[in-house]
Amino acid sequence: MTVYVCSLITTAPQTIPGNGGYHVVHFPFGGGESYDMHGMHQVQQPDGATVGDWKRDDRSGLIWPHVDGWGSLTAVVQWEDGSYSELRDRFVRDPLGLSTGADSTATDHHAPSPGMQCFTKHHEIFVHPSTPIAFLVGHGGSTSRRITHAQFKLAIHV
């Protein structure tokens, strides 16, 4: 069995609006990543688009699977301390509508706890090279809040 891995990480704070919606978590390219040997998270995307500023472009949150296979998705998110009614996260196939249309899976809603909010998740799905995947987050607060750390990983088993 062959396993293809893309492992993204960021400690750059990201502001998430308090509009109740879900937002793509952005990840840096190049040296800011922990591992992308198979080119699944690149500035030059497989559909021909080029990502500008990774901190502002939702495409910087996309992993484009290298091959068809069984994908193990993992994510970590840490939110700053704050007043939340709820924290949300999910994985989404094609969140920007670039191929097959948005299809969410593994949606979780969390009640806040005292202090920093730290969550991990794992889910498995079939993945395809033409359908990018992203990790999205949201919250129920009335004002913008920041995530302070995030990881997003895909391991494809073929």
CYANA upper distance limits for C-alpha pairs under 8 A (distance plus 0.5 A):
  1 MET  CA    157 HIS  CA      7.34
  1 MET  CA    158 VAL  CA      6.40
  2 THR  CA    157 HIS  CA      6.48
  2 THR  CA    158 VAL  CA      5.94
  3 VAL  CA    155 ALA  CA      6.80
  3 VAL  CA    156 ILE  CA      5.87
  3 VAL  CA    157 HIS  CA      5.19
  3 VAL  CA    158 VAL  CA      6.91
  4 TYR  CA     38 HIS  CA      7.42
  4 TYR  CA     66 HIS  CA      7.89
  4 TYR  CA    154 LEU  CA      8.48
  4 TYR  CA    155 ALA  CA      6.03
  4 TYR  CA    156 ILE  CA      5.50
  4 TYR  CA    157 HIS  CA      7.26
  5 VAL  CA     35 TYR  CA      7.95
  5 VAL  CA     36 ASP  CA      7.29
  5 VAL  CA     37 MET  CA      7.97
  5 VAL  CA     38 HIS  CA      7.79
  5 VAL  CA    153 LYS  CA      7.89
  5 VAL  CA    154 LEU  CA      6.21
  5 VAL  CA    155 ALA  CA      4.92
  5 VAL  CA    156 ILE  CA      6.91
  6 CYS  CA     35 TYR  CA      6.19
  6 CYS  CA     36 ASP  CA      5.23
  6 CYS  CA     37 MET  CA      7.77
  6 CYS  CA     38 HIS  CA      7.85
  6 CYS  CA     39 GLY  CA      8.48
  6 CYS  CA     40 MET  CA      6.90
  6 CYS  CA     41 HIS  CA      7.91
  6 CYS  CA     63 ILE  CA      8.10
  6 CYS  CA    153 LYS  CA      6.15
  6 CYS  CA    154 LEU  CA      5.80
  6 CYS  CA    155 ALA  CA      7.08
  7 SER  CA     33 GLU  CA      7.41
  7 SER  CA     34 SER  CA      6.21
  7 SER  CA     35 TYR  CA      5.51
  7 SER  CA     36 ASP  CA      6.89
  7 SER  CA    151 GLN  CA      7.89
  7 SER  CA    152 PHE  CA      6.61
  7 SER  CA    153 LYS  CA      4.83
  7 SER  CA    154 LEU  CA      7.00
  8 LEU  CA     27 PHE  CA      7.01
  8 LEU  CA     28 PRO  CA      8.43
  8 LEU  CA     33 GLU  CA      5.58
  8 LEU  CA     34 SER  CA      6.30
  8 LEU  CA     35 TYR  CA      7.28
  8 LEU  CA     36 ASP  CA      8.42
  8 LEU  CA    151 GLN  CA      5.97
  8 LEU  CA    152 PHE  CA      5.63
  8 LEU  CA    153 LYS  CA      6.48
  9 ILE  CA     27 PHE  CA      6.98
  9 ILE  CA     28 PRO  CA      8.28
  9 ILE  CA     32 GLY  CA      7.58
  9 ILE  CA     33 GLU  CA      6.12
  9 ILE  CA     34 SER  CA      6.86
  9 ILE  CA    149 HIS  CA      8.16
  9 ILE  CA    150 ALA  CA      6.28
  9 ILE  CA    151 GLN  CA      4.85
  9 ILE  CA    152 PHE  CA      7.06
 10 THR  CA     27 PHE  CA      6.40
 10 THR  CA     28 PRO  CA      7.41
 10 THR  CA     32 GLY  CA      7.49
 10 THR  CA     33 GLU  CA      8.01
 10 THR  CA    149 HIS  CA      6.27
 10 THR  CA    150 ALA  CA      5.97
 10 THR  CA    151 GLN  CA      7.02
 11 THR  CA    148 THR  CA      6.30
 11 THR  CA    149 HIS  CA      4.94
 11 THR  CA    150 ALA  CA      7.13
 12 ALA  CA    148 THR  CA      6.87
 12 ALA  CA    149 HIS  CA      7.33
 13 PRO  CA    146 ARG  CA      6.59
 13 PRO  CA    147 ILE  CA      6.11
 13 PRO  CA    148 THR  CA      4.97
 13 PRO  CA    149 HIS  CA      7.33
 14 GLN  CA     25 VAL  CA      8.34
 14 GLN  CA     26 HIS  CA      8.42
 14 GLN  CA     55 LYS  CA      8.32
 14 GLN  CA    146 ARG  CA      5.75
 14 GLN  CA    147 ILE  CA      5.87
 14 GLN  CA    148 THR  CA      7.19
 15 THR  CA    144 SER  CA      6.79
 15 THR  CA    145 ARG  CA      6.07
 15 THR  CA    146 ARG  CA      4.85
 15 THR  CA    147 ILE  CA      7.09
 16 ILE  CA     23 HIS  CA      7.49
 16 ILE  CA    137 VAL  CA      8.41
 16 ILE  CA    138 GLY  CA      7.31
 16 ILE  CA    139 HIS  CA      8.38
 16 ILE  CA    144 SER  CA      5.95
 16 ILE  CA    145 ARG  CA      5.86
 16 ILE  CA    146 ARG  CA      6.26
 16 ILE  CA    147 ILE  CA      7.81
 17 PRO  CA    138 GLY  CA      8.29
 17 PRO  CA    143 THR  CA      7.07
 17 PRO  CA    144 SER  CA      4.71
 17 PRO  CA    145 ARG  CA      7.08
 18 GLY  CA    138 GLY  CA      8.20
 18 GLY  CA    139 HIS  CA      6.89
 18 GLY  CA    140 GLY  CA      6.96
 18 GLY  CA    141 GLY  CA      5.74
 18 GLY  CA    142 SER  CA      5.44
 18 GLY  CA    143 THR  CA      5.09
 18 GLY  CA    144 SER  CA      5.12
 18 GLY  CA    145 ARG  CA      7.51
 19 ASN  CA    139 HIS  CA      8.38
 19 ASN  CA    140 GLY  CA      7.98
 19 ASN  CA    141 GLY  CA      8.25
 19 ASN  CA    142 SER  CA      7.44
 19 ASN  CA    143 THR  CA      8.25
 20 GLY  CA    138 GLY  CA      6.80
 20 GLY  CA    139 HIS  CA      6.36
 20 GLY  CA    140 GLY  CA      5.88
 20 GLY  CA    141 GLY  CA      8.00
 21 GLY  CA    138 GLY  CA      6.23
 21 GLY  CA    139 HIS  CA      8.00
 22 TYR  CA     88 ARG  CA      8.20
 22 TYR  CA     89 ASP  CA      8.07
 22 TYR  CA    136 LEU  CA      6.22
 22 TYR  CA    137 VAL  CA      5.62
 22 TYR  CA    138 GLY  CA      5.07
 22 TYR  CA    139 HIS  CA      8.42
 23 HIS  CA    136 LEU  CA      5.53
 23 HIS  CA    137 VAL  CA      5.84
 23 HIS  CA    138 GLY  CA      6.67
 24 VAL  CA     58 ASP  CA      6.41
 24 VAL  CA     61 GLY  CA      6.54
 24 VAL  CA    134 ALA  CA      7.06
 24 VAL  CA    135 PHE  CA      6.47
 24 VAL  CA    136 LEU  CA      4.87
 24 VAL  CA    137 VAL  CA      7.13
 25 VAL  CA     58 ASP  CA      8.02
 25 VAL  CA     61 GLY  CA      6.03
 25 VAL  CA    134 ALA  CA      8.02
 25 VAL  CA    135 PHE  CA      6.43
 25 VAL  CA    136 LEU  CA      6.14
 25 VAL  CA    137 VAL  CA      7.38
 25 VAL  CA    150 ALA  CA      8.22
 26 HIS  CA     54 TRP  CA      7.02
 26 HIS  CA     55 LYS  CA      6.55
 26 HIS  CA     56 ARG  CA      8.08
 26 HIS  CA     57 ASP  CA      7.91
 26 HIS  CA     58 ASP  CA      6.88
 26 HIS  CA     59 ARG  CA      8.25
 26 HIS  CA     60 SER  CA      5.70
 26 HIS  CA     61 GLY  CA      4.88
 27 PHE  CA     32 GLY  CA      8.48
 27 PHE  CA     33 GLU  CA      8.25
 27 PHE  CA     54 TRP  CA      7.11
 27 PHE  CA     55 LYS  CA      7.82
 27 PHE  CA     60 SER  CA      6.06
 27 PHE  CA     61 GLY  CA      6.04
 28 PRO  CA     32 GLY  CA      5.94
 28 PRO  CA     33 GLU  CA      7.00
 28 PRO  CA     54 TRP  CA      6.29
 28 PRO  CA     55 LYS  CA      7.95
 28 PRO  CA     60 SER  CA      7.32
 29 PHE  CA     33 GLU  CA      6.73
 29 PHE  CA     41 HIS  CA      7.63
 29 PHE  CA     42 GLN  CA      6.91
 29 PHE  CA     43 VAL  CA      7.16
 29 PHE  CA     54 TRP  CA      7.99
 29 PHE  CA     60 SER  CA      8.22
 30 GLY  CA     42 GLN  CA      8.43
 36 ASP  CA     40 MET  CA      6.92
 36 ASP  CA     41 HIS  CA      7.23
 38 HIS  CA     66 HIS  CA      7.13
 39 GLY  CA     66 HIS  CA      7.88
 40 MET  CA     63 ILE  CA      5.88
 40 MET  CA     64 TRP  CA      5.33
 40 MET  CA     65 PRO  CA      6.30
 40 MET  CA     66 HIS  CA      6.51
 41 HIS  CA     45 GLN  CA      8.15
 41 HIS  CA     60 SER  CA      8.13
 41 HIS  CA     62 LEU  CA      7.14
 41 HIS  CA     63 ILE  CA      5.68
 41 HIS  CA     64 TRP  CA      6.99
 43 VAL  CA     50 THR  CA      6.06
 43 VAL  CA     51 VAL  CA      5.55
 43 VAL  CA     52 GLY  CA      8.18
 43 VAL  CA     60 SER  CA      8.08
 44 GLN  CA     48 GLY  CA      7.06
 44 GLN  CA     49 ALA  CA      6.59
 44 GLN  CA     50 THR  CA      5.08
 44 GLN  CA     51 VAL  CA      7.10
 45 GLN  CA     49 ALA  CA      5.84
 45 GLN  CA     50 THR  CA      6.47
 45 GLN  CA     51 VAL  CA      8.05
 46 PRO  CA     64 TRP  CA      8.03
 51 VAL  CA     57 ASP  CA      7.14
 51 VAL  CA     59 ARG  CA      6.90
 51 VAL  CA     60 SER  CA      7.16
 52 GLY  CA     57 ASP  CA      7.23
 53 ASP  CA     57 ASP  CA      6.42
 54 TRP  CA     58 ASP  CA      8.15
 54 TRP  CA     59 ARG  CA      8.21
 54 TRP  CA     60 SER  CA      5.66
 55 LYS  CA     60 SER  CA      8.05
 58 ASP  CA     62 LEU  CA      8.02
 58 ASP  CA     96 LEU  CA      8.48
 61 GLY  CA    134 ALA  CA      6.14
 61 GLY  CA    135 PHE  CA      7.58
 62 LEU  CA    132 PRO  CA      6.27
 62 LEU  CA    133 ILE  CA      6.00
 62 LEU  CA    134 ALA  CA      5.46
 63 ILE  CA    132 PRO  CA      5.93
 63 ILE  CA    133 ILE  CA      5.78
 63 ILE  CA    134 ALA  CA      6.88
 63 ILE  CA    154 LEU  CA      8.32
 64 TRP  CA    129 PRO  CA      6.34
 64 TRP  CA    130 SER  CA      7.59
 64 TRP  CA    131 THR  CA      7.04
 64 TRP  CA    132 PRO  CA      4.87
 64 TRP  CA    133 ILE  CA      7.00
 65 PRO  CA    127 VAL  CA      6.98
 65 PRO  CA    128 HIS  CA      6.38
 65 PRO  CA    129 PRO  CA      5.06
 65 PRO  CA    130 SER  CA      8.07
 65 PRO  CA    131 THR  CA      7.85
 65 PRO  CA    132 PRO  CA      7.11
 65 PRO  CA    133 ILE  CA      8.37
 65 PRO  CA    156 ILE  CA      8.21
 66 HIS  CA    128 HIS  CA      8.14
 66 HIS  CA    129 PRO  CA      5.87
 67 VAL  CA    127 VAL  CA      8.15
 67 VAL  CA    128 HIS  CA      6.61
 67 VAL  CA    129 PRO  CA      5.92
 67 VAL  CA    156 ILE  CA      8.10
 68 ASP  CA    126 PHE  CA      7.87
 68 ASP  CA    127 VAL  CA      6.07
 68 ASP  CA    128 HIS  CA      4.98
 68 ASP  CA    129 PRO  CA      6.74
 68 ASP  CA    156 ILE  CA      8.39
 68 ASP  CA    158 VAL  CA      7.98
 69 GLY  CA    126 PHE  CA      6.20
 69 GLY  CA    127 VAL  CA      6.09
 69 GLY  CA    128 HIS  CA      7.41
 69 GLY  CA    156 ILE  CA      6.20
 69 GLY  CA    157 HIS  CA      6.19
 69 GLY  CA    158 VAL  CA      5.71
 70 TRP  CA    124 GLU  CA      7.55
 70 TRP  CA    125 ILE  CA      6.41
 70 TRP  CA    126 PHE  CA      5.10
 70 TRP  CA    127 VAL  CA      6.72
 70 TRP  CA    156 ILE  CA      5.99
 70 TRP  CA    157 HIS  CA      5.72
 70 TRP  CA    158 VAL  CA      7.23
 71 GLY  CA    124 GLU  CA      5.97
 71 GLY  CA    125 ILE  CA      5.75
 71 GLY  CA    126 PHE  CA      6.08
 71 GLY  CA    127 VAL  CA      6.27
 71 GLY  CA    154 LEU  CA      6.79
 71 GLY  CA    155 ALA  CA      6.05
 71 GLY  CA    156 ILE  CA      4.88
 71 GLY  CA    157 HIS  CA      6.86
 72 SER  CA    122 HIS  CA      7.68
 72 SER  CA    123 HIS  CA      6.53
 72 SER  CA    124 GLU  CA      4.98
 72 SER  CA    125 ILE  CA      7.22
 72 SER  CA    153 LYS  CA      8.43
 72 SER  CA    154 LEU  CA      6.12
 72 SER  CA    155 ALA  CA      5.62
 72 SER  CA    156 ILE  CA      6.86
 72 SER  CA    157 HIS  CA      8.49
 73 LEU  CA    122 HIS  CA      6.03
 73 LEU  CA    123 HIS  CA      5.69
 73 LEU  CA    124 GLU  CA      6.30
 73 LEU  CA    125 ILE  CA      8.31
 73 LEU  CA    152 PHE  CA      7.96
 73 LEU  CA    153 LYS  CA      6.21
 73 LEU  CA    154 LEU  CA      5.30
 73 LEU  CA    155 ALA  CA      7.26
 74 THR  CA    120 THR  CA      7.94
 74 THR  CA    121 LYS  CA      6.14
 74 THR  CA    122 HIS  CA      4.96
 74 THR  CA    123 HIS  CA      7.14
 74 THR  CA    151 GLN  CA      8.33
 74 THR  CA    152 PHE  CA      6.35
 74 THR  CA    153 LYS  CA      5.56
 74 THR  CA    154 LEU  CA      7.10
 75 ALA  CA    120 THR  CA      6.10
 75 ALA  CA    121 LYS  CA      5.80
 75 ALA  CA    122 HIS  CA      7.12
 75 ALA  CA    135 PHE  CA      7.85
 75 ALA  CA    150 ALA  CA      7.76
 75 ALA  CA    151 GLN  CA      5.76
 75 ALA  CA    152 PHE  CA      5.00
 75 ALA  CA    153 LYS  CA      6.79
 76 VAL  CA    118 CYS  CA      8.04
 76 VAL  CA    119 PHE  CA      6.27
 76 VAL  CA    120 THR  CA      4.93
 76 VAL  CA    121 LYS  CA      7.13
 76 VAL  CA    149 HIS  CA      8.19
 76 VAL  CA    150 ALA  CA      5.78
 76 VAL  CA    151 GLN  CA      5.40
 76 VAL  CA    152 PHE  CA      7.21
 77 VAL  CA    118 CYS  CA      6.41
 77 VAL  CA    119 PHE  CA      5.93
 77 VAL  CA    120 THR  CA      7.03
 77 VAL  CA    147 ILE  CA      7.43
 77 VAL  CA    148 THR  CA      8.29
 77 VAL  CA    149 HIS  CA      6.33
 77 VAL  CA    150 ALA  CA      5.00
 77 VAL  CA    151 GLN  CA      7.15
 78 GLN  CA    116 MET  CA      7.50
 78 GLN  CA    117 GLN  CA      6.06
 78 GLN  CA    118 CYS  CA      4.90
 78 GLN  CA    119 PHE  CA      6.94
 78 GLN  CA    147 ILE  CA      6.10
 78 GLN  CA    148 THR  CA      6.19
 78 GLN  CA    149 HIS  CA      5.69
 78 GLN  CA    150 ALA  CA      6.94
 79 TRP  CA    116 MET  CA      6.44
 79 TRP  CA    117 GLN  CA      5.45
 79 TRP  CA    118 CYS  CA      6.94
 79 TRP  CA    145 ARG  CA      8.21
 79 TRP  CA    146 ARG  CA      6.51
 79 TRP  CA    147 ILE  CA      4.70
 79 TRP  CA    148 THR  CA      6.27
 79 TRP  CA    149 HIS  CA      7.92
 80 GLU  CA    115 GLY  CA      8.41
 80 GLU  CA    116 MET  CA      5.83
 80 GLU  CA    117 GLN  CA      7.15
 80 GLU  CA    145 ARG  CA      7.65
 80 GLU  CA    146 ARG  CA      6.28
 80 GLU  CA    147 ILE  CA      6.42
 80 GLU  CA    148 THR  CA      6.78
 81 ASP  CA    114 PRO  CA      8.33
 81 ASP  CA    115 GLY  CA      5.59
 81 ASP  CA    116 MET  CA      4.98
 81 ASP  CA    117 GLN  CA      7.19
 82 GLY  CA    115 GLY  CA      8.08
 82 GLY  CA    116 MET  CA      8.27
 82 GLY  CA    145 ARG  CA      7.95
 83 SER  CA    141 GLY  CA      7.02
 84 TYR  CA    112 PRO  CA      6.83
 84 TYR  CA    139 HIS  CA      7.28
 84 TYR  CA    140 GLY  CA      6.32
 84 TYR  CA    141 GLY  CA      5.29
 85 SER  CA    111 ALA  CA      7.36
 85 SER  CA    112 PRO  CA      7.34
 85 SER  CA    139 HIS  CA      7.91
 85 SER  CA    140 GLY  CA      5.56
 85 SER  CA    141 GLY  CA      6.40
 86 GLU  CA    109 HIS  CA      7.04
 86 GLU  CA    110 HIS  CA      6.13
 86 GLU  CA    111 ALA  CA      5.54
 86 GLU  CA    112 PRO  CA      6.55
 86 GLU  CA    139 HIS  CA      6.04
 86 GLU  CA    140 GLY  CA      5.41
 86 GLU  CA    141 GLY  CA      7.82
 87 LEU  CA    109 HIS  CA      6.16
 87 LEU  CA    110 HIS  CA      5.55
 87 LEU  CA    111 ALA  CA      7.02
 87 LEU  CA    112 PRO  CA      7.38
 87 LEU  CA    137 VAL  CA      8.13
 87 LEU  CA    138 GLY  CA      6.53
 87 LEU  CA    139 HIS  CA      4.84
 87 LEU  CA    140 GLY  CA      6.89
 88 ARG  CA    107 THR  CA      7.81
 88 ARG  CA    108 ASP  CA      6.13
 88 ARG  CA    109 HIS  CA      4.96
 88 ARG  CA    110 HIS  CA      6.69
 88 ARG  CA    137 VAL  CA      5.96
 88 ARG  CA    138 GLY  CA      5.43
 88 ARG  CA    139 HIS  CA      6.19
 89 ASP  CA    107 THR  CA      6.28
 89 ASP  CA    108 ASP  CA      5.94
 89 ASP  CA    109 HIS  CA      7.25
 89 ASP  CA    135 PHE  CA      7.80
 89 ASP  CA    136 LEU  CA      6.08
 89 ASP  CA    137 VAL  CA      4.77
 89 ASP  CA    138 GLY  CA      6.84
 90 ARG  CA    104 SER  CA      7.19
 90 ARG  CA    105 THR  CA      6.65
 90 ARG  CA    106 ALA  CA      5.86
 90 ARG  CA    107 THR  CA      4.74
 90 ARG  CA    108 ASP  CA      6.81
 90 ARG  CA    135 PHE  CA      6.48
 90 ARG  CA    136 LEU  CA      5.91
 90 ARG  CA    137 VAL  CA      7.08
 91 PHE  CA    104 SER  CA      6.32
 91 PHE  CA    105 THR  CA      5.93
 91 PHE  CA    106 ALA  CA      6.56
 91 PHE  CA    107 THR  CA      7.48
 91 PHE  CA    133 ILE  CA      7.54
 91 PHE  CA    134 ALA  CA      6.29
 91 PHE  CA    135 PHE  CA      5.21
 91 PHE  CA    136 LEU  CA      6.68
 92 VAL  CA    102 ALA  CA      6.96
 92 VAL  CA    103 ASP  CA      5.98
 92 VAL  CA    104 SER  CA      4.65
 92 VAL  CA    105 THR  CA      6.54
 92 VAL  CA    133 ILE  CA      6.14
 92 VAL  CA    134 ALA  CA      5.92
 92 VAL  CA    135 PHE  CA      6.95
 92 VAL  CA    136 LEU  CA      7.69
 93 ARG  CA    101 GLY  CA      8.13
 93 ARG  CA    102 ALA  CA      6.19
 93 ARG  CA    103 ASP  CA      5.60
 93 ARG  CA    104 SER  CA      6.72
 93 ARG  CA    131 THR  CA      6.92
 93 ARG  CA    132 PRO  CA      6.41
 93 ARG  CA    133 ILE  CA      4.97
 93 ARG  CA    134 ALA  CA      7.14
 94 ASP  CA     98 LEU  CA      6.69
 94 ASP  CA     99 SER  CA      6.98
 94 ASP  CA    100 THR  CA      6.96
 94 ASP  CA    101 GLY  CA      6.11
 94 ASP  CA    102 ALA  CA      5.31
 94 ASP  CA    103 ASP  CA      7.22
 94 ASP  CA    131 THR  CA      6.09
 94 ASP  CA    132 PRO  CA      5.55
 94 ASP  CA    133 ILE  CA      6.16
 94 ASP  CA    134 ALA  CA      7.97
 95 PRO  CA    101 GLY  CA      7.49
 95 PRO  CA    102 ALA  CA      5.08
 95 PRO  CA    103 ASP  CA      7.59
 95 PRO  CA    104 SER  CA      8.46
 95 PRO  CA    132 PRO  CA      8.23
 95 PRO  CA    133 ILE  CA      7.51
 95 PRO  CA    134 ALA  CA      7.19
 96 LEU  CA    101 GLY  CA      7.91
 96 LEU  CA    102 ALA  CA      7.22
 97 GLY  CA    101 GLY  CA      4.89
 97 GLY  CA    102 ALA  CA      6.16
 98 LEU  CA    131 THR  CA      8.27
 99 SER  CA    130 SER  CA      7.21
 99 SER  CA    131 THR  CA      6.52
100 THR  CA    131 THR  CA      7.24
106 ALA  CA    123 HIS  CA      6.98
112 PRO  CA    117 GLN  CA      7.25
113 SER  CA    117 GLN  CA      7.12
127 VAL  CA    131 THR  CA      7.75
127 VAL  CA    156 ILE  CA      8.24
128 HIS  CA    132 PRO  CA      8.33
135 PHE  CA    152 PHE  CA      7.26
141 GLY  CA    145 ARG  CA      8.30
